[in-house]
Amino acid sequence: MSKSQDAKKNQKKAPVKTAKEKKEEKRLKKSK
């Protein structure tokens, strides 16, 4: 549980997209 919380904190600090987020974006663009 603590790991997921740390990940969320890191995401807020650095708005850098992770590989997962990039994949999601590509999928959304394709679906559109």
Buried (B, 14 or more C-beta within 10 A) or exposed (E): EEEEEEEEEEEEEEEEEEEEEEEEEEEEEEEE
